[in-house]
Amino acid sequence: MNDRAPLRTAAASTTIAILAVLVLAADQFAKHLALTNLPLETPVPVLGTALQWYLIHNPGAAFSIGEEVTWVFTIALAVVSCVIVWLALTRIRSRVWAVALGLLLGGVLGNLTDRLLRDPGFAVGHVVDFISTPWMMPAIYNVADVFIVCSMVGIAALTLFGVGFDGSRAKPEPKDASEAPVDDADGAREA
């Protein structure tokens, strides 16, 4: 049971906005450092082969899928951003949902910024990726991707545990009719 009152819409929106800006700034700063300090497509060991810097310009999605339709990813990122902003302004009253969506929005905006502003041009820009963990997965990713994945795990957990946008928890459904409360003749519920 949640004893805390739901957030006001303004507080939830502000939380989402602040987290999104912080994640976006961290992502773009890390990409700036990678672009100015790392050689292109050359592994730089950080923790042996467990963690390496490996700078690439990714035209596609995860694992460079869809390299020829970069503009589709730009549209998808823009739509996701708009949906999160709409939820922030209209539905979110839960602290945990505000945190999860703020981190997600920041990650999405980090990669959307690359798509809009980096070469080869507007809406088809390549995302700067530079983190490689070959022991875990063969993908090369960035700070925005880390926040996107972590926030999506959080959102999946919130959904799985039935936490509503207002912080309330979904009530479990009775398993069969014999467990359901029954109205007596006076309209009072019996358990």
N, C-alpha and C positions, 0 to 999 in steps of 0.2 A: 504494500500500500504506500502511496506517495503522500506525505504530509505537507509537502511544499505546494504553494499556490502556483498555478501556471504563470509563465512569463507574460508580460504584456507584449503585444505584437511589435511595438517599437523596440523593446528590449531584445526580443528574439532576432529581429531584423538587424539591430546594431551588432549583436554577437556574431551573427553570420557574416556581416560586412567586415568587421574587424579581423576575424579569422581568415576570411578570404584574402584580404589585403596583405596580411602577414605571410600567408602561404605563397601568394603571387610574388611578393617581394623576395622571399627566400629563394624561390625557384629561379626567378630572373637573375638574382645576384649570383647564385651558384652557376647558372649557365654562362654568365659574363666571365666568371673566374675560369670556367672550363675553356671557353673560347680564347681567352687571352693567355692561358698557361699550359694547355695541353696540346700535344701534337695530334694531328688528324689521323684517325684509324691506326693508332699505335698503342698497344697496351702499356700502361704505367702501373706496375704493381704497388698496391697500398698495403695489403696484408697477404703477401704472396699471391697465390692464385685464388684465394677466397674472396678478395675484393680488389678490383682493378678499376682504374680510370681508362676509358676507351671512348674517345670523342668521335661521334658520327653525326651526320645530318640526316634525320629519318623522314622521308617523304610519306611513309605509310603509317599504319597503326602498329599495334604490338607485333613483334617479329617481322616488321616491315611489310605486313599484309596490306594490300590495296595501294601500292605505290602510284598507280596510274589514276587513282581517283581521290587525290588529296583533298579536293574541294568538298567531297562528301563528309570528310572528317571535320572540316571547318564548319559546315552547316550543323552537324550533329553536336559539336561542342557549343555552338551558339544556342541551339535549342535547349540543351541541358542547362546552360547558364540561365536562360530565360525562365525555365521551369523552376529552378531553385530560387530565383529572385521572386517569382510569383508566389511560391510557397512561403517564402520569408515574409512577404507583405500581407498574406491572407490567412495562412493556416498554422504556422509553427508557433507553439506556445510552450514547448518542452525544451529544457536546457540541453539534454543529450542530443535531441534532434537538431537543435541550433548548432551545436558543436560539430556534429557529423556533417551537416549540410554546409557549414562554413568551410570546413577543411576540403570537402569535395569541390565546392565552388572555386576555392583558391587553386586547386590542382587543375581543374578544367580551364580556368582563366589563364594559367601558366602556359598550357599547351596551345590554347586558342591565340594567345599573344604571339607565339611563334608562327602559327599558321597565317596570321594576319600581317605580321611585320617582317618576317625573315625572308631571305632569298629562297626560291627564285621569284617570289612576287606575292602580292596581296591575295589572300584566301588560299594560296597553294604553297605557302612557306613550309620549310622543313623544320621539324622539331629537333632541338638540340638534345641529344642523349649522351650520357658520359659515365654512367655507373654500370659496372659489369660485375656480376656474381656468378661466374660460370658453374660453380658447384651446385647452385640452387636452381638456376634456370638459364637457358642460353640467351635470354633477352638482354638488351642494353637499354637502360631507362634513365629517368631523371628525377629530380625532387618532386615535381608535380605528379609524376606517375606513382611515387611512393604514397603521397597523400590521397590520391584517387583510390588506390587499392585499399589502403587502411580505412578510409572513410566508407568504402563500399562494404567492407567486412563489418564495420560498425552498423551500417544501415541494415544489412542482412540480419544481424543479431537483434536489432531493435524490432524489426519486422517479425522475426521468429518468436521473440518473447512477447509480442503483442503490444508493444509500447506505441501509443497513439501520438499524433502530432502535438497533442495538448499535454502529453505526459501520462495520460491515463493508461491503464492496462486492460486489455480485452478480457472479458469474463469467459471462462471455459463453458462450452455448451454441454448440457446434460447428455450423457451417453445414450440413454433410452427414455422412453416415456415414463417408466416407473420412478426415475430419479427426478423428473421435472416437478417443480412446485405445482400444486393443484389449488384452484379456487374452490372454497366451500360455498354453501348456499348464500352466505352473506357477503360474498366477494372478498373475504379475507384469504390470504395465501397460507397454505399449509405446506410444511417441508416434508 
